[in-house]
Amino acid sequence: MAPRPDVTAERTEQIIDAAIAVFNRLGFHKARMDDIAREAGVSKGTLYWYFESKDAITKALLQHLFDEEVRQVETLLTAEGSAGERLLAISGHLADEFERWSKLMAVVYEFYATAIRDPEVQRTLAGFFQTYRKPLAALIQQGIQNGEFRRLDVDAAATAIAAAFEGLALLWTIDPRTVRWREVSSLTMRLLLAGMRADGKE
């Protein structure tokens, strides 16, 4: 008798997709594990086999989002174009992603808020951002090595870029009608690039 195939990855993705749909429809606070199980087409017991709580699902969901962002930045390390052009491309990509995940931002910030009182969540988020900053720092280092950027602390510069876009994301979540994401994110990156350029030009 052939062994049963391992469907763990597929089932996990199925549950995360269901959670995204439920959070979008009901919001994080109103969503129940029952709702997620029903949306995923699995029993409640199966859901708890994979995730012990709604917070655990949220953590996996955020890991999924962060992994996508990291992969996008990592692809830019070997893409064509100058370091500045590739960093500027990040702002366009983030605009697409935030439009896609706009209804989940309340869930994201709810999870962020728990980091203040939960050291485990704080460590998780710190790990996310450390992972995200690494390819940013590597891309900035490429710009320094090819003479495009002046010598600077690449880790600090990567942190500044991440912080700028995190702040912009928060403002956009609070007031999306005033904060024009594509325009402001592009301007934000151009201002940061102007500060890093070796020739001082935009």
CORMO-V5117 format. One line per field, one symbol per residue. ss: DSSP state (a for helix, b for strand, c for the rest). psi: psi as a letter, one per 40 degrees, with the letter a starting at -180 (. if undefined). Layout:
ss->???
psi->???
//
This chain:
ss->cccccccaaaaaaaaaaaaaaaaaaaccccccaaaaaaaacccaaaaaaacccaaaaaaaaaaaaaaaaaaaaaaaccccccaaaaaaaaaaaaaaaaaacaaaaaaaaaaaaaccccaaaaaaaaaaaaaaaaaaaaaaaaaaacccbccccaaaaaaaaaaaaaaaaaaaaaccccccaaaaaaaaaaaaaaaabccccc
psi->hiihiheddddddddddddddddddeidddhidddddddefiiddddeddheiddddddddddddddddddddddedeiiiiddddddddddddddddddedeedddddddddeddehdddddddddddddddddddddddddddeediihihdddddddddddddddddddddgdddhgdddddddddddddddeideei.
//
